[in-house]
Amino acid sequence: MASREERNARNESLFREVNERFEQGTVSERTKMLTLLCECGDVACTQVVELPLTTYEDVRREGEWFLLIAGHEQPELETVVAQVSDVLVVQKRGEGGEVARELDPRS
């Protein structure tokens, strides 16, 4: 049975994969802003985040980083590394970080 860390990382990785596909078609050329799904570990979450394309690309350089609505972070599983408005960038730790890197669509 998968650990809580692994399940959470797999859930967040699934949302990241969906956002990678969104990113290809949702960039507003005029504003260079993206509207994406929150990448938190709650599979029932349907909230969206909006942020500049440049910020999104910075986050995607790190395989264990995810974009979450503030308040959706799980401090026992991840560390907040940055905040842009109401969007947090979190880094998975331990087993969750390993799983996230393995599932990174850009690696």
ChimeraX attribute file (.defattr): number of C-alpha atoms within 10 A of each C-alpha:
attribute: neighborCount
match mode: 1-to-1
recipient: residues
	/A:1	5
	/A:2	8
	/A:3	10
	/A:4	12
	/A:5	21
	/A:6	19
	/A:7	15
	/A:8	23
	/A:9	28
	/A:10	19
	/A:11	17
	/A:12	26
	/A:13	26
	/A:14	20
	/A:15	22
	/A:16	25
	/A:17	16
	/A:18	13
	/A:19	20
	/A:20	16
	/A:21	12
	/A:22	15
	/A:23	18
	/A:24	9
	/A:25	9
	/A:26	14
	/A:27	15
	/A:28	13
	/A:29	9
	/A:30	6
	/A:31	9
	/A:32	12
	/A:33	18
	/A:34	24
	/A:35	17
	/A:36	24
	/A:37	20
	/A:38	26
	/A:39	32
	/A:40	28
	/A:41	22
	/A:42	14
	/A:43	13
	/A:44	7
	/A:45	13
	/A:46	12
	/A:47	12
	/A:48	15
	/A:49	19
	/A:50	18
	/A:51	17
	/A:52	15
	/A:53	18
	/A:54	12
	/A:55	13
	/A:56	20
	/A:57	11
	/A:58	10
	/A:59	18
	/A:60	19
	/A:61	12
	/A:62	15
	/A:63	21
	/A:64	24
	/A:65	28
	/A:66	29
	/A:67	32
	/A:68	25
	/A:69	21
	/A:70	17
	/A:71	10
	/A:72	16
	/A:73	22
	/A:74	14
	/A:75	11
	/A:76	9
	/A:77	19
	/A:78	22
	/A:79	16
	/A:80	18
	/A:81	11
	/A:82	13
	/A:83	14
	/A:84	14
	/A:85	11
	/A:86	12
	/A:87	20
	/A:88	24
	/A:89	22
	/A:90	24
	/A:91	23
	/A:92	26
	/A:93	19
	/A:94	12
	/A:95	15
	/A:96	23
	/A:97	20
	/A:98	16
	/A:99	21
	/A:100	27
	/A:101	19
	/A:102	15
	/A:103	19
	/A:104	18
	/A:105	14
	/A:106	12
	/A:107	10
